[in-house]
Amino acid sequence: MATALLVPVTFFMAPIPAVAAIVTATAMAIFSGDIPGCLMRMPGTPASAAYTDEAFAMTKRGQAELALGAGLVFSAIGGLFGTAVLILAAPALAEFALKFSSFEYFWLVLMGLTCAGIHDSDRPLKGFVSLLLGLLVACVGLGNPAGFPRFTYGSVELMGGHRHDSHDDRHVRDLGDHPVRG
């Protein structure tokens, strides 16, 4: 959220300070997710979920300052180490990524969808069925970039794709002063 809010502010800045501001806000937001995780056992960010139980147990023992201090110190160390690794590995990763063709992108997407499908480890079949159902619904509408209709069956209403709008007034009948869903 902080990154999204900073985009209009950094739009008119020079590139290096703008990127530095966004990276700093992101790192700050990730550490600030440790605070509710430590004090209330509810992680504020997904990154804080890994050690929420341990931090909350330390808080119950009266060591909240130690838990938050350790989170801050090791978050900073991890950020600096990650930045150093990225600086060293970025040129090689960029060269590797530029060699990707449509085949590699296909397998990368297939791997991601497979991981999403087996995420429900108790019942992987249910995960795959829901994944395929979601992909089928997502395919309805106009395809990018050419705008060719997919799974619309000639219906103009389906050309916009599936849109879940909870405030849709098409099914409201006006009965005087009291509109009623019908």
VEXDREN-2710 file (C-alpha; in Angstrom, 1 decimal):
% VEXDREN-2710
k/r/px/py/pz
1/MET/0.0/0.0/0.0
2/ALA/2.8/2.4/0.8
3/THR/4.4/1.7/-2.5
4/ALA/1.2/2.4/-4.4
5/LEU/0.7/5.7/-2.4
6/LEU/4.3/6.8/-3.2
7/VAL/4.0/6.4/-7.0
8/PRO/2.3/9.8/-7.6
9/VAL/4.8/11.4/-5.2
10/THR/7.9/9.9/-6.9
11/PHE/6.6/10.4/-10.4
12/PHE/8.3/13.8/-10.7
13/MET/11.4/12.9/-8.7
14/ALA/14.8/11.9/-10.2
15/PRO/14.9/8.1/-10.8
16/ILE/17.4/7.1/-8.1
17/PRO/15.8/9.0/-5.2
18/ALA/12.4/7.8/-6.3
19/VAL/13.4/4.1/-6.3
20/ALA/15.2/4.6/-3.0
21/ALA/12.0/6.1/-1.5
22/ILE/9.9/3.2/-2.7
23/VAL/12.3/0.6/-1.5
24/THR/12.6/2.2/1.9
25/ALA/8.9/2.4/2.2
26/THR/8.5/-1.2/1.3
27/ALA/11.2/-2.3/3.9
28/MET/9.5/-0.1/6.5
29/ALA/6.1/-1.6/5.7
30/ILE/7.4/-5.1/6.1
31/PHE/9.0/-4.4/9.5
32/SER/5.9/-2.6/10.7
33/GLY/4.0/-5.8/10.1
34/ASP/6.1/-7.3/12.9
35/ILE/4.4/-5.1/15.5
36/PRO/0.9/-6.5/15.4
37/GLY/2.4/-10.0/15.0
38/CYS/4.5/-9.6/18.2
39/LEU/1.8/-7.8/20.3
40/MET/-1.4/-9.4/19.1
41/ARG/-0.3/-12.6/17.3
42/MET/-1.7/-11.3/14.0
43/PRO/1.0/-10.8/11.4
44/GLY/0.6/-7.4/9.6
45/THR/2.3/-8.7/6.4
46/PRO/2.8/-12.1/5.0
47/ALA/6.6/-11.8/5.6
48/SER/5.9/-11.5/9.4
49/ALA/3.8/-14.7/9.5
50/ALA/6.9/-16.9/9.8
51/TYR/7.9/-15.9/13.3
52/THR/4.6/-14.5/14.7
53/ASP/4.2/-17.4/17.2
54/GLU/7.7/-17.0/18.6
55/ALA/7.5/-13.2/18.9
56/PHE/4.1/-13.5/20.6
57/ALA/5.5/-16.1/23.0
58/MET/8.3/-13.7/23.9
59/THR/5.7/-10.9/24.4
60/LYS/3.8/-13.1/26.9
61/ARG/7.0/-13.6/28.8
62/GLY/7.5/-9.8/29.0
63/GLN/10.2/-9.7/26.3
64/ALA/8.3/-7.7/23.6
65/GLU/11.1/-5.1/23.3
66/LEU/13.6/-7.9/22.6
67/ALA/11.4/-9.6/20.0
68/LEU/10.8/-6.3/18.2
69/GLY/14.5/-5.3/18.4
70/ALA/15.6/-8.7/17.0
71/GLY/13.0/-8.3/14.2
72/LEU/14.4/-4.8/13.4
73/VAL/18.0/-5.8/13.5
74/PHE/17.7/-9.0/11.5
75/SER/15.3/-7.3/9.0
76/ALA/18.0/-4.7/8.4
77/ILE/20.7/-7.3/8.1
78/GLY/18.6/-9.4/5.7
79/GLY/17.7/-6.3/3.6
80/LEU/21.4/-5.4/3.3
81/PHE/22.4/-8.9/2.4
82/GLY/19.6/-9.2/-0.1
83/THR/20.6/-5.9/-1.7
84/ALA/24.3/-7.1/-2.0
85/VAL/23.2/-10.4/-3.6
86/LEU/20.9/-8.5/-6.0
87/ILE/23.7/-6.1/-7.0
88/LEU/26.1/-9.0/-7.7
89/ALA/23.5/-11.2/-9.4
90/ALA/21.4/-8.7/-11.4
91/PRO/23.6/-8.6/-14.5
92/ALA/23.6/-12.4/-14.9
93/LEU/19.9/-12.7/-14.1
94/ALA/19.1/-10.0/-16.7
95/GLU/21.1/-11.8/-19.4
96/PHE/19.4/-15.1/-18.5
97/ALA/15.9/-13.5/-18.6
98/LEU/16.6/-11.8/-21.9
99/LYS/17.2/-15.3/-23.5
100/PHE/13.6/-16.4/-22.6
101/SER/11.4/-17.3/-25.5
102/SER/7.7/-18.1/-25.6
103/PHE/8.5/-21.7/-24.6
104/GLU/10.3/-20.7/-21.4
105/TYR/7.4/-18.3/-20.5
106/PHE/4.9/-21.1/-21.1
107/TRP/6.7/-23.5/-18.8
108/LEU/7.2/-20.7/-16.2
109/VAL/3.5/-20.0/-16.2
110/LEU/2.6/-23.7/-16.1
111/MET/4.9/-24.1/-13.1
112/GLY/3.2/-21.2/-11.3
113/LEU/-0.3/-22.5/-12.1
114/THR/0.7/-26.0/-10.9
115/CYS/2.0/-24.5/-7.6
116/ALA/-1.3/-22.7/-7.2
117/GLY/-3.2/-25.9/-7.9
118/ILE/-1.3/-28.0/-5.4
119/HIS/-1.3/-25.3/-2.7
120/ASP/-4.4/-27.0/-1.2
121/SER/-2.2/-29.9/-0.1
122/ASP/-5.1/-31.8/1.6
123/ARG/-7.1/-32.1/-1.6
124/PRO/-5.0/-31.3/-4.7
125/LEU/-7.8/-32.3/-7.0
126/LYS/-10.0/-29.7/-5.5
127/GLY/-7.2/-27.1/-6.0
128/PHE/-6.8/-28.0/-9.7
129/VAL/-10.6/-28.0/-10.4
130/SER/-11.0/-24.6/-8.8
131/LEU/-7.9/-23.4/-10.7
132/LEU/-9.3/-24.6/-14.0
133/LEU/-12.7/-23.1/-13.2
134/GLY/-11.1/-19.8/-12.4
135/LEU/-9.1/-19.8/-15.6
136/LEU/-12.3/-20.7/-17.6
137/VAL/-14.2/-17.7/-16.1
138/ALA/-11.2/-15.5/-16.6
139/CYS/-11.1/-16.4/-20.4
140/VAL/-14.6/-15.0/-21.0
141/GLY/-14.5/-11.6/-22.8
142/LEU/-12.3/-9.8/-25.3
143/GLY/-8.8/-11.2/-25.6
144/ASN/-5.7/-9.0/-25.5
145/PRO/-4.2/-7.5/-27.6
146/ALA/-6.4/-8.0/-30.7
147/GLY/-9.8/-7.8/-28.9
148/PHE/-11.0/-11.0/-30.3
149/PRO/-14.1/-12.3/-28.4
150/ARG/-13.5/-15.5/-26.4
151/PHE/-16.3/-17.7/-25.0
152/THR/-18.9/-15.0/-25.6
153/TYR/-21.2/-17.1/-27.8
154/GLY/-22.3/-14.0/-29.6
155/SER/-23.6/-12.3/-26.5
156/VAL/-22.7/-8.6/-26.1
157/GLU/-23.1/-8.8/-22.3
158/LEU/-20.3/-11.3/-22.1
159/MET/-17.8/-9.2/-24.1
160/GLY/-16.9/-7.3/-21.0
161/GLY/-15.9/-10.5/-19.2
162/HIS/-16.9/-11.6/-15.8
163/ARG/-17.4/-8.6/-13.5
164/HIS/-18.6/-9.1/-10.0
165/ASP/-20.3/-5.9/-9.0
166/SER/-22.1/-6.1/-5.6
167/HIS/-23.8/-2.7/-6.3
168/ASP/-25.3/-3.8/-9.6
169/ASP/-28.7/-2.1/-10.0
170/ARG/-30.0/-4.0/-12.9
171/HIS/-32.0/-6.3/-10.7
172/VAL/-33.6/-3.6/-8.6
173/ARG/-37.3/-2.8/-9.0
174/ASP/-38.5/0.5/-7.9
175/LEU/-41.6/0.2/-5.6
176/GLY/-42.2/3.8/-4.7
177/ASP/-39.6/5.0/-2.1
178/HIS/-38.4/1.5/-1.3
179/PRO/-36.3/-0.3/-4.0
180/VAL/-36.6/-4.1/-3.6
181/ARG/-34.3/-6.7/-5.1
182/GLY/-36.2/-8.9/-7.4
END
